[in-house]
Amino acid sequence: MKTFSPCRNLIFDLFRFTKNRTILPALTIISLFQVSDLKSQSCKLCSIPSFPSVTVYQSFQTGHGIGFGAEAGTWNKDASKFSYFLGTSMVWVGNEQTGVKTISSQKQLLLSFYLKGQYRLSNHLYVIAAPGIVNLSYFDMQAGLRYVFPVTREIGVGIEPAYLFNQRQFMINTNMHFALK
């Protein structure tokens, strides 16, 4: 009983210091009933096995520059560890070589279309692989990790460091995920 005496004294002090002594005990009792009600529900009723989602992101690449992208797909939360997405991204490329004279423009745009698969490693950490086509001229493969932190039930933010094998570039995407259910 000695371990619970500080908590008990704290609750009694809260009751004593409130001006209206009926509000705080009533709120405490109601919150205790709500917590016990949540614990009594089955986890299968509370979780959604899969849901469609849309993701928008800002992309930062070493050597190239910045860009943005969007992807949509099915996020499998409990049904499977594997999820898939279809997406596109645009990255602006700026040549920093001032001594080289070329006929082509110094600014380029890399437009890519990809199919991304992700595999859940832990609760918020995923491995990703995304084969895609860049500027309708060559294939590239992106591999990396994705960490997602849920902000609300429908919105999550994440960071996605990855490596592009054909371009030989590292990239970091900052993601904003939206659940559509």
KAPE-V534695 format. One record per run of one state. SS is the DSSP state (H for helix, E for strand, - for the rest). FROM is the first residue (numbers start at 1). LEN is the number of residues. If there is no record, write none. Layout:
SS;FROM;LEN  SS;FROM;LEN
This chain:
-;1;4  H;5;13  -;18;3  H;21;20  -;41;2  H;43;4  -;47;3  E;50;12  -;62;3  E;65;12  -;77;5  E;82;13  -;95;12  E;107;14  -;121;4  E;125;10  -;135;3  E;138;13  -;151;4  E;155;10  -;165;4  E;169;11  -;180;2
